Amino acid sequence: MIKHAPLFDTDKVAKYYSEKDGVPIQYVCTSDLTVSDLPMDIFYSESPHPQFGNRYFGLYMDPLQNHLMITNADKIEEMEFGMVKDKDGDYWYSQSHHDCIFIDGNMIDGGRAYIRHSGECDIFKVIDGEMIRSIFVD
């Protein structure tokens, strides 16, 4: 199982946008996209948005204006997630550039900017709304 630390209540957000848009929406992950240390909760719809054409969107709080923002998050499928396991076999990932996680003697850092780790590390990618293990890094 992959462990997440979302910013918002992802079940409520998915329910709201599923009802609003009339298509199933699911939470995928919490991650930076292009701005360092600005993680967002990323959601997926199998059907592209009728107006904007994206299948992923991100929600985050704008730190300057202190209000909720929504953005196209299709770029998430181009990114890699380094993940380390805890003692129970659950995976953990760094959400943003300077989010360094220490778990059961392993470490993961760098968000989508880079992957720095101690211990075994697996690389995941997001494909069609699912986090899929792609390779193992020693």
N, C-alpha and C positions, 0 to 999 in steps of 0.2 A: 504494500500500500504506500502511496505517496502522501506525505504530510504537507499540508499547506498552512499558511498563516494569513488568511484573507483580511482585507481592510474593512469589509462590510459584511453584512449577513447575506451570504451568497444565495441561500435558498430563497430569501425574500426578493432579491434582485432578479433572479432567474424567473420566479413566478410573475413578478411585475411585468418584465419585458416579454415573457411568453404570452401573457394575456394582452398586452398592448399591441404586440406585433402579430399575434395570431399564429406563431410558430414556436416549437419547443426551443428553449434557450438553456444552455448548461454552463456551469462554471468550469473553467479549465485550469487556471493557475493565477498566481499573483507575481508580477514581474515588472521590471523596467522594460521599456521598449527602446527609445532612442535617447531619452534624457536620463543622465546618471542620477541615481538615488531618488527617483520618482516612480516607485512601484505603483501598479494599478491592478485591480482585479479584472481578469480577462475572461470573457464569456464567448460562447460559440453558438451559432445557428447553422444548421445544415443548409438552409435556404438563404441566399444572399439578400441583404437588405434591399427592399424594392427601390428606394431612392438613392442610396449611396453605393450599393453593390458589394459591400464588405460582409464577410461571414463572422468575423471576430470584432468585438468592441471592448474597450477598456474603460473602467470607471476609476476616478481618483479625485482627491481633494487638491485643488489648486492652492499651493502654499502661499502665493502672493495675494490672491483675491479671496481665499478661504471659502470657496464654494465648489460644489460638485461639478466635475467635468466628464464628458464622454468623448472618446476618440476612436478612430479606426485602428484596430489592432491586428490586421491581417499579417503584419510583419512577423508576428510571433512564430509562424511556421518556418521562418528562415533562421531561427535562433537555436542554440544548443543549451541544454540544462545539465550541468554537472551535478551528480547526486551521490551522496554517501548514505550508507545504511547505519541504523542504530542497532542495538543488541537484539531487538525483536524482528529485525529484517525489514523494517519500514524505511523508505527513502526520504531524505531531506535535501532541499536545494536552497541556495542563496537567492533571495528575491531581487536584490539590487546590487549595484556596483560595490558598495562598502558594507554589505550585509554578510558578516562572517559568522558562520554557525559552527559551534563545537558540540558534537553529540557522541557520547560513548567512545571517546578516544579518537574520533574522526573529525575532520574539519573540511568545510566547503566555503568558498568565498568567490566574489567577483560578479555575481549576477550573470547578465548576458554579455558583459564587457570582456570577461576572461574567466577561465576556470583555474582556480588554485585549490589544491586539496591535499589532505594527508589521509593515508589509508586507501582502500580500494575506492574507485570512482567509476560510476557508469554514466554514460552520456545518453540523454533522452532528447527527443524532438517532439514537437506538437504536430500531429497529423490528423486532419479532420476532427478536431476537437478533443483528441485523446493524447496523453503523454505516452510515447512509445520508446522503449529502450532501443538505442541504435548501436552503441558500441561500449566496450569495457576498456577503461584506461588503467594501467597498472601504476 
